Amino acid sequence: MGTQADDSTARAPASAVTRLRSALNRRPPAVDALLYLGCACYALVMALTDKHLGFRVWGAFATAGYGLALVHTSWLLLTPRGRASRVRSRWVGVAVVGVVGMLAPLVTLLVRRQIANADWTDAEGLWSAQPEVWVIERAASTLLDTGTPYLDIAALDRVPHVHDYTPYGPVMAVFGLPRALVGGTPFADAVTDARVVFAGAAVLCVLASLRLLRVSSPPVRGAQLAVAFPLTALTWATAGPDLAIVGLVLLAVALAATDRPGWAALVCALVTSAKLIAAPAAVVVGFLVFSRLGARALARFGGVFVGVTVVVTVPVLLVNPKAFAEHVLLFPAGLGEIASPAASPLPGRLIASTGAVGTVIALVLLLAAGLAVLLWLVRRPPRTAADAALRIAVGLLAFTMLTTATRFGYLVYVSVLLGAVLVFRNRAPAPLGTGGPGSGTHGDRAPLTSS
């Protein structure tokens, strides 16, 4: 009797979830309408209340974009028997958000940046780009001039400022090189703005990932989460480095899922050497390689990863080891000459703010979450791109919520990766290539659904 009761109790939540999923699947436009309404409200609040100029500009455009998408979706709901046509496609809403809520504010802020020339000030109300944009552009110029993208904080003839820091790996400076090399005129500076480079890299990585996995028709819901969601749209217009990083992560996942461990390791090494937040993704990709191709492929993956990391990091490290440690390690950890401004009121930060005991508790919770994800990887290693994207999303969500110095903006990784899970599940039965096991080109024989 006890066993039967337990079984019925376990089935109840499962059946409730199934019923909810079925209801949502029956009326996708209704879910779209709720999504666009929520996004429009968020954008409107940003437009009216945020202290950053770029955020307010984005909010104004995005409110219009999400509002138009909501109007179109409402029309679909009110005319359910209308004749099928491209105008009635749910993709129209996504396209409107892309044009009005992403491209339009980006172009506006690019032009205004050239007119206002308000970089390197403490007045957030004047910024046409977030500080990471000018910091990365400065890092590229510094790299060309000195061989390292990092300023020597100890050698400054003034009190250091938070904007003196470049809390990224050396590869991140690559995104600022176009402006450093060919900038100098208003037009050249606008088209080589780091945001344009970030956006271009992200788009190219996503297109390459879709081609590798033979995803010919991505689901609308996946595109809404990965592209049209406010976290992505806001980052696209005002900053951008996180979009380039998550795009490279998706490319690494796609390469590993199509049995190209060497190329996957190369991308993982480059993206981790650009921003350390990608390191958990490299671990998951390693598990994906091992579960599909075995220990020899994992050894190859590890060798390429370590080799490339050494090649791109050691030369910069040797130029000025103290500057490297100050920027890349000490500053993000809150141990540099200036405290990191990454202090969004997320659980880890709130717990740590109670004192030394709270900091220990936050770190213990973060370690426990990391071990839980690691156990998940060991017991249920990823076999498909969707599996890997899901595990990376969960790991980065735990990191963002529980680390003591973080930003709300890092949640863009989670939304994009969850959207990618839906997209990658919609892939064709076999990726490009028809070689044998271990060749790096044979088909993906794993199931299409994520565990």
C-alpha positions in Angstrom: 0.0 0.0 0.0 2.8 2.4 0.9 4.5 1.8 -2.4 1.3 2.5 -4.3 0.8 5.7 -2.4 4.3 6.8 -3.1 3.9 6.1 -6.8 0.6 8.1 -7.0 2.2 11.0 -5.1 5.2 11.0 -7.5 2.8 10.8 -10.5 0.7 13.8 -9.4 3.4 16.5 -9.9 4.5 14.9 -13.1 0.9 14.8 -14.5 0.5 18.5 -13.4 3.6 19.5 -15.3 2.4 17.4 -18.3 -1.0 19.2 -18.3 0.6 22.6 -18.0 3.0 21.8 -20.8 0.1 20.5 -23.0 -1.9 23.7 -22.3 1.0 25.9 -23.2 1.6 23.9 -26.4 -2.0 24.2 -27.5 -2.0 28.0 -27.5 1.6 29.3 -28.2 0.4 32.8 -29.1 -1.1 33.2 -25.6 2.3 32.5 -24.1 3.9 34.8 -26.6 1.5 37.6 -25.5 2.3 37.1 -21.9 6.0 37.1 -22.7 5.9 40.3 -24.7 3.8 42.0 -22.2 6.2 41.2 -19.4 9.2 42.3 -21.6 7.5 45.5 -22.5 6.8 46.3 -18.8 10.5 45.7 -18.0 11.7 47.8 -20.9 9.3 50.7 -19.8 10.7 50.6 -16.3 14.2 50.8 -17.6 13.3 53.7 -19.9 11.8 55.7 -17.1 14.0 54.9 -14.1 17.5 53.7 -15.0 20.5 55.9 -14.3 22.4 54.8 -17.4 21.7 56.7 -20.6 22.2 53.6 -22.8 19.8 51.6 -20.7 17.1 54.3 -21.0 17.6 54.6 -24.7 17.3 50.9 -25.1 14.2 50.8 -22.9 12.4 53.4 -25.0 13.1 51.5 -28.2 12.4 48.1 -26.7 9.1 49.2 -25.2 8.0 50.0 -28.7 9.4 46.8 -30.1 7.8 44.5 -27.5 4.6 46.6 -27.7 4.4 46.0 -31.5 5.1 42.3 -31.0 2.3 42.2 -28.4 -0.1 43.9 -30.9 0.7 41.4 -33.6 0.4 38.5 -31.2 -3.0 39.8 -30.0 -4.1 40.0 -33.6 -3.2 36.3 -34.0 -5.2 35.4 -30.9 -8.3 37.4 -32.0 -8.3 35.9 -35.5 -7.6 32.2 -35.0 -9.2 31.2 -38.2 -7.2 33.5 -40.4 -5.6 32.2 -43.5 -2.0 31.1 -43.0 0.6 33.5 -44.4 3.9 34.9 -43.6 2.3 37.9 -41.9 0.6 35.6 -39.5 3.9 33.9 -38.5 4.9 34.0 -34.9 8.4 34.9 -36.2 7.0 38.4 -37.0 7.1 39.3 -33.3 10.7 38.1 -33.0 11.7 40.1 -36.1 10.0 43.3 -34.8 11.9 43.0 -31.5 15.1 42.4 -33.4 14.7 45.5 -35.6 13.1 48.0 -33.2 14.3 46.7 -29.8 17.9 45.7 -30.8 19.2 47.2 -34.1 17.6 50.6 -33.7 18.9 51.4 -30.2 22.4 50.0 -31.1 22.6 52.3 -34.1 21.3 55.3 -32.1 23.9 54.7 -29.4 26.7 54.2 -31.9 25.9 57.6 -33.5 25.4 59.4 -30.2 28.8 58.0 -28.9 30.6 59.7 -31.8 28.7 63.0 -31.2 28.8 63.2 -27.4 32.4 61.8 -26.8 31.4 61.0 -23.2 33.6 58.0 -22.5 35.8 57.7 -19.4 33.5 59.8 -17.2 31.8 58.8 -13.9 28.5 60.2 -15.1 26.4 57.2 -16.1 23.7 59.5 -17.5 26.1 60.4 -20.3 27.3 56.9 -21.3 26.4 55.9 -24.8 28.2 52.6 -24.2 28.8 50.6 -21.0 32.4 50.9 -19.6 33.3 47.4 -20.7 33.2 48.6 -24.3 35.7 51.4 -23.9 37.8 49.3 -21.5 38.2 46.5 -24.1 38.9 49.0 -26.8 41.6 50.5 -24.6 43.0 47.1 -23.8 43.5 46.5 -27.6 45.4 49.7 -28.0 47.5 49.0 -24.9 48.3 45.5 -26.2 49.6 47.0 -29.5 51.6 49.5 -27.6 53.1 47.5 -24.8 52.5 43.8 -25.5 50.0 43.4 -22.7 46.4 44.6 -22.5 46.7 45.5 -18.8 47.7 48.8 -17.4 50.4 48.7 -14.7 48.2 49.9 -11.8 51.3 50.3 -9.5 53.0 52.6 -12.0 50.1 55.1 -12.4 50.9 58.6 -11.3 47.5 59.0 -9.7 45.0 57.1 -7.6 43.7 54.1 -9.6 40.2 54.2 -10.9 37.8 51.3 -11.4 38.0 51.9 -15.2 41.7 51.4 -15.2 41.1 47.7 -14.8 40.6 45.2 -17.6 39.1 42.1 -15.7 39.3 39.8 -18.7 41.7 37.3 -20.2 44.1 38.5 -22.9 41.9 37.2 -25.8 39.2 39.7 -25.0 41.4 42.5 -26.4 41.0 41.0 -29.8 37.5 42.4 -30.0 38.9 45.9 -29.7 41.6 45.5 -32.3 39.4 46.6 -35.3 38.9 50.1 -33.7 42.6 50.2 -32.6 43.8 49.4 -36.1 41.4 51.3 -38.4 39.6 53.7 -36.2 40.2 57.4 -36.1 37.3 58.9 -38.0 33.7 59.1 -36.8 32.5 56.6 -39.3 35.4 54.2 -38.8 35.0 54.5 -35.0 31.3 53.7 -35.3 31.6 50.6 -37.5 34.5 49.3 -35.4 32.8 49.9 -32.1 33.5 46.9 -29.9 29.7 46.3 -29.7 29.6 45.8 -33.5 32.4 43.3 -33.2 30.8 41.5 -30.3 27.5 41.3 -32.2 29.1 40.0 -35.4 31.1 37.4 -33.5 27.9 36.2 -31.7 25.9 36.0 -34.9 28.6 34.1 -36.8 29.0 31.6 -34.0 25.3 30.9 -33.8 25.0 30.5 -37.5 28.0 28.1 -37.5 26.5 26.1 -34.6 23.1 25.8 -36.4 24.9 24.6 -39.6 27.0 22.1 -37.7 24.0 20.6 -36.0 21.7 20.9 -39.0 19.1 22.9 -37.3 17.1 24.2 -40.3 14.0 25.4 -38.5 14.7 26.7 -34.9 11.6 26.9 -32.7 10.2 30.3 -32.1 10.3 29.8 -28.3 14.0 29.1 -28.4 14.6 32.3 -30.4 12.5 34.3 -28.0 14.6 33.1 -25.0 18.0 33.3 -26.8 17.5 36.5 -28.8 14.4 38.5 -28.1 14.6 38.3 -24.3 15.4 41.6 -22.6 18.7 40.4 -21.2 20.0 39.7 -24.7 18.5 42.7 -26.3 19.8 45.1 -23.7 23.3 43.6 -23.8 23.3 43.8 -27.6 22.7 47.5 -27.6 24.7 48.7 -24.6 27.6 46.3 -24.1 28.0 43.0 -25.9 31.0 41.0 -24.6 28.8 38.4 -22.9 27.0 37.7 -26.2 30.3 37.0 -27.9 31.4 34.7 -25.1 28.1 32.7 -25.0 28.2 32.5 -28.8 31.6 30.9 -28.7 30.4 28.6 -25.9 27.6 27.4 -28.2 30.0 26.9 -31.1 32.3 24.8 -28.8 29.3 22.7 -27.8 28.2 22.2 -31.4 31.8 21.2 -32.4 31.9 18.6 -29.5 28.5 17.3 -30.3 29.5 16.7 -33.9 32.7 14.9 -32.7 35.3 17.5 -33.4 37.2 17.4 -30.1 40.2 19.3 -31.3 38.3 22.2 -32.7 36.0 22.2 -29.6 39.1 22.4 -27.4 40.5 25.3 -29.5 37.3 27.3 -29.1 37.1 26.5 -25.4 40.7 27.6 -24.8 40.1 30.9 -26.6 36.8 31.7 -24.9 38.1 30.8 -21.4 41.2 33.0 -22.2 38.8 35.8 -22.9 36.6 35.5 -19.8 37.0 33.1 -17.0 33.2 32.7 -16.5 33.4 30.3 -19.5 35.6 27.8 -17.6 32.6 25.8 -16.4 31.4 25.4 -20.0 34.8 24.0 -21.0 34.4 21.3 -18.2 31.0 20.4 -19.6 32.3 20.2 -23.1 35.0 17.9 -21.9 32.4 15.6 -20.4 30.5 15.7 -23.7 33.7 14.7 -25.6 34.4 11.9 -23.2 30.8 10.5 -23.2 30.7 10.4 -27.0 34.3 9.4 -28.0 36.0 8.1 -24.9 39.3 8.7 -23.0 41.6 9.2 -26.0 39.4 12.0 -27.4 39.2 13.6 -24.0 43.0 13.5 -23.7 43.3 15.1 -27.1 40.7 17.7 -26.0 42.7 18.4 -22.9 46.0 18.7 -24.7 44.7 21.2 -27.2 43.0 23.2 -24.5 46.1 23.5 -22.3 48.4 24.1 -25.3 46.3 26.9 -26.8 45.7 28.5 -23.3 49.5 28.5 -22.7 50.2 30.0 -26.2 47.7 32.9 -25.8 48.3 33.6 -22.1 52.0 33.1 -21.3 53.4 35.8 -23.6 51.1 38.4 -22.0 51.9 37.1 -18.5 55.6 37.4 -19.0 55.4 41.0 -20.1 54.0 42.1 -16.7 53.1 39.3 -14.3 51.9 41.6 -11.6 49.6 43.5 -13.9 48.1 40.3 -15.2 47.4 39.0 -11.6 46.0 42.4 -10.5 43.6 42.7 -13.4 42.6 39.1 -14.1 42.7 37.5 -10.6 42.8 40.0 -7.8 40.3 42.6 -9.0 37.4 40.2 -9.9 37.9 38.5 -6.5 37.7 41.8 -4.7 41.3 41.8 -3.6 42.8 44.4 -6.0 43.8 48.0 -5.3 40.2 49.0 -6.1 37.1 46.9 -5.2 35.2 45.4 -8.1 31.8 47.1 -8.7 30.1 43.8 -9.5 27.7 43.7 -6.6 24.2 43.1 -7.8 21.9 42.1 -4.9 21.8 38.4 -5.7 21.7 35.7 -3.0 25.4 35.2 -2.8 26.1 38.9 -2.4 23.3 39.4 0.1 24.5 36.5 2.3 28.1 37.7 2.1 27.1 41.2 3.1 26.2 40.1 6.6 29.8 39.7 7.5 32.7 37.2 7.6 30.4 34.3 8.5 28.0 35.2 5.7 30.9 35.2 3.2 32.0 31.7 4.3 28.4 30.5 4.0 28.1 32.0 0.5 31.3 30.3 -0.6 30.2 27.0 1.0 26.9 27.2 -0.9 28.7 28.0 -4.1 31.1 25.0 -3.6 28.1 22.7 -2.8 26.3 23.9 -6.0 29.5 23.2 -8.0 29.9 19.7 -6.6 26.2 19.0 -7.3 26.6 20.0 -11.0 29.8 17.9 -11.1 28.0 14.9 -9.7 25.3 15.4 -12.3 27.9 15.4 -15.0 29.5 12.2 -13.7 26.2 10.3 -13.2 24.4 11.7 -16.3 27.1 12.8 -18.7 25.8 14.9 -21.7 25.5 13.1 -25.0 24.0 15.8 -27.1 24.4 19.5 -27.7 21.1 20.1 -25.8 22.3 18.1 -22.9 25.5 20.1 -22.7 23.8 23.5 -23.1 21.4 22.6 -20.2 24.1 21.6 -17.9 26.1 24.8 -18.7 23.0 26.9 -18.1 22.4 25.3 -14.7 26.1 25.7 -13.7 26.3 29.3 -14.7 22.9 30.0 -13.0 24.3 28.6 -9.7 27.5 30.6 -10.1 25.7 33.9 -10.8 23.3 33.5 -8.0 25.7 32.3 -5.3 29.1 34.1 -6.0 29.8 37.1 -3.8 30.6 39.5 -6.6 28.4 39.2 -9.7 26.0 41.1 -11.9 22.4 40.6 -13.0 23.7 40.8 -16.5 25.4 37.4 -16.3 21.9 35.9 -16.4 22.1 36.5 -20.1 24.2 33.3 -20.3 21.3 31.4 -18.7 18.6 32.7 -21.0 20.6 32.2 -24.2 21.7 28.7 -23.2 18.1 27.7 -22.3 17.0 29.0 -25.6 19.8 27.0 -27.2 18.5 23.8 -25.5 15.2 24.2 -27.2 16.9 25.0 -30.6 19.4 22.1 -30.4 16.6 19.6 -29.6 15.1 20.5 -32.9 18.1 19.4 -34.9 18.3 17.0 -37.8 19.0 13.2 -37.1 22.7 13.6 -38.1 25.1 16.5 -38.3 27.4 17.3 -41.2 29.9 14.5 -42.0 29.6 10.8 -42.4 33.0 9.5 -41.2 33.7 6.8 -38.7 33.9 7.0 -34.9 36.8 9.2 -33.7 37.3 10.8 -37.1 35.7 14.0 -36.0 33.1 13.9 -38.7 30.7 11.0 -38.0 27.1 11.4 -37.2 25.6 11.9 -33.8 23.9 8.7 -32.8 22.7 10.0 -29.4 19.0 10.6 -28.8 17.6 13.9 -29.8 16.1 14.7 -26.4 18.0 16.1 -23.5 18.1 14.1 -20.3 
